Amino acid sequence: MTPKLVLGSSSSYRKALLERLRIPFDCVNPDIDETPKAEESAEQLVQRLTLEKAQSVCQQLNSEHAHCVITSDQVALINNKILGKPKNHQTAVKQLQSFSGQAVSFLTGLGVYNTQTEQQSYRLNVYKVYFRALTLSEIERYVQLEQPFDCAGSFKCEGLGVTLFDKMAGDDPNSLIGLPLIDLCALLRENSINPLS
């Protein structure tokens, strides 16, 4: 029996990315505490939250059916400092000011849990964004126009955020939006789910 696909996320960005694969899926909000633990590295934080989201979602599902649960988490990292979502205008401006002329790494964890086989797969995708030298008026204008308050790093690369960059480097630009689709397709194929079959 092919497991039902479930996206363990309330993110409209991740939902839109998964819709590109044209496989029916349900969304379940994992609703977990995402506070980093003391001395936790960015890699450890992303992995822990990705896996905790899967546990939370599985507790909400009907155990009579087989499910393939997709979860993901992301942090921005600059000079080994973890940055979360800005949540407001002032913090977004501060974040972008600190990025000016700098390289920022985005760590995106991806988990796929099959309730039938009880197999948990995890992958980490690292994507780097190189910001050009930004003026305060450019930053203010950008934040005012796009209001990226729910985005790690205070920008939307699929929108006007691209105007802030010198270059981008990584394996999958989708990971920057929140869901590494290349890795996801590989993990889904391992679970007998192929968008092209």
Salt bridges, closest charged atoms under 4 A:
GLU19 OE2 - LYS15 NZ 2.91
GLU34 OE2 - LYS53 NZ 3.91
GLU40 OE2 - ARG48 NE 2.62
GLU52 OE2 - ARG48 NH1 3.23
ASP73 OD1 - LYS53 NZ 2.99
GLU138 OE2 - ARG132 NH2 3.06
GLU140 OE1 - HIS89 NE2 2.70
ASP183 OD1 - ARG123 NH1 3.27
GLU190 OE2 - ARG123 NH2 3.59
